[in-house]
Amino acid sequence: MARLGVNIDHVATLRQSRGGHEPDPIMAASLAHLAGADGIVVHLREDRRHIQDRDLTILREIVQTHLNLEMAAEDSVAKIALNIKPDLVTLVPERRQELTTEGGLDVIEHRDRIQAMVQLLHEGGIPVSLFIDPDVNQLRAAHKVQADWVELHTGRYANTRRQQEEDAEFDALVQTAKLASKLGLHVSAGHGLNYRNTKRLTSIAEIEEFNIGHSIIAQAVFVGLERAVRDMKHLLG
């Protein structure tokens, strides 16, 4: 059974929309844990549009399962990561104007920068995952820079409208996951996954963890966070 990492960024997005204290992402992390989440995922963006530094500090204290910090390959955020010591850092592309992360890292184009960041985090004792498109060339580049994990970007799979397109994206995920496993990399997957499109991906044995946020938080508006997490855990099982 694959593990479930619950991304709580959108709880913080709702809080920041009013500039107050509610809803509290710290409470969301606690409830997700009680509901069976195997880990908590947060993205500390350069513009701090949702998760704040204080959130990350408190989360490191209370998350007893697995804390996955998503971040751009930037020195200022790396310093925070080295101080906080999350259980995993996931390097993601980041642009100010985007609503959410769009596409995977171009490890080939930015190999030197990413390799230096991976080395820096490794020296601090932090394992590193790279968020990449399901592309074998990007995967090989991730292996060469000594990443520990790859998180396969499932956005194209999630956004397909025709069965033929979905099948093609699914096959790309299968092939990339299998090669990653052969190369000794751990594999996770995420982006755009929901209660409808995730089930098919559970057949890919190499995917050890699914990181899901928006769909769970959206479902929680109607049924509550604990049930939303439990339902996704059941689906993964």
Rosetta blueprint (number, residue, H / E / L):
1 M L
2 A L
3 R E
4 L E
5 G E
6 V E
7 N E
8 I L
9 D H
10 H H
11 V H
12 A H
13 T H
14 L H
15 R H
16 Q H
17 S H
18 R H
19 G L
20 G L
21 H L
22 E L
23 P L
24 D L
25 P H
26 I H
27 M H
28 A H
29 A H
30 S H
31 L H
32 A H
33 H H
34 L H
35 A L
36 G L
37 A L
38 D L
39 G E
40 I E
41 V E
42 V E
43 H E
44 L L
45 R L
46 E L
47 D L
48 R L
49 R L
50 H L
51 I L
52 Q L
53 D H
54 R H
55 D H
56 L H
57 T H
58 I H
59 L H
60 R H
61 E H
62 I H
63 V L
64 Q L
65 T L
66 H L
67 L E
68 N E
69 L E
70 E E
71 M E
72 A L
73 A L
74 E L
75 D H
76 S H
77 V H
78 A H
79 K H
80 I H
81 A H
82 L H
83 N H
84 I H
85 K L
86 P L
87 D L
88 L E
89 V E
90 T E
91 L E
92 V L
93 P L
94 E L
95 R L
96 R L
97 Q L
98 E L
99 L L
100 T L
101 T L
102 E L
103 G L
104 G L
105 L L
106 D L
107 V L
108 I L
109 E L
110 H L
111 R H
112 D H
113 R H
114 I H
115 Q H
116 A H
117 M H
118 V H
119 Q H
120 L H
121 L H
122 H H
123 E H
124 G L
125 G L
126 I L
127 P L
128 V E
129 S E
130 L E
131 F E
132 I E
133 D L
134 P L
135 D L
136 V H
137 N H
138 Q H
139 L H
140 R H
141 A H
142 A H
143 H H
144 K H
145 V L
146 Q L
147 A L
148 D L
149 W E
150 V E
151 E E
152 L E
153 H E
154 T L
155 G H
156 R H
157 Y H
158 A H
159 N L
160 T L
161 R L
162 R L
163 Q H
164 Q H
165 E H
166 E H
167 D H
168 A H
169 E H
170 F H
171 D H
172 A H
173 L H
174 V H
175 Q H
176 T H
177 A H
178 K H
179 L H
180 A H
181 S H
182 K H
183 L L
184 G L
185 L L
186 H E
187 V E
188 S E
189 A E
190 G E
191 H L
192 G L
193 L L
194 N L
195 Y L
196 R L
197 N L
198 T L
199 K H
200 R H
201 L H
202 T H
203 S H
204 I L
205 A L
206 E L
207 I L
208 E L
209 E E
210 F E
211 N E
212 I E
213 G L
214 H H
215 S H
216 I H
217 I H
218 A H
219 Q H
220 A H
221 V H
222 F H
223 V H
224 G L
225 L H
226 E H
227 R H
228 A H
229 V H
230 R H
231 D H
232 M H
233 K H
234 H H
235 L H
236 L H
237 G L
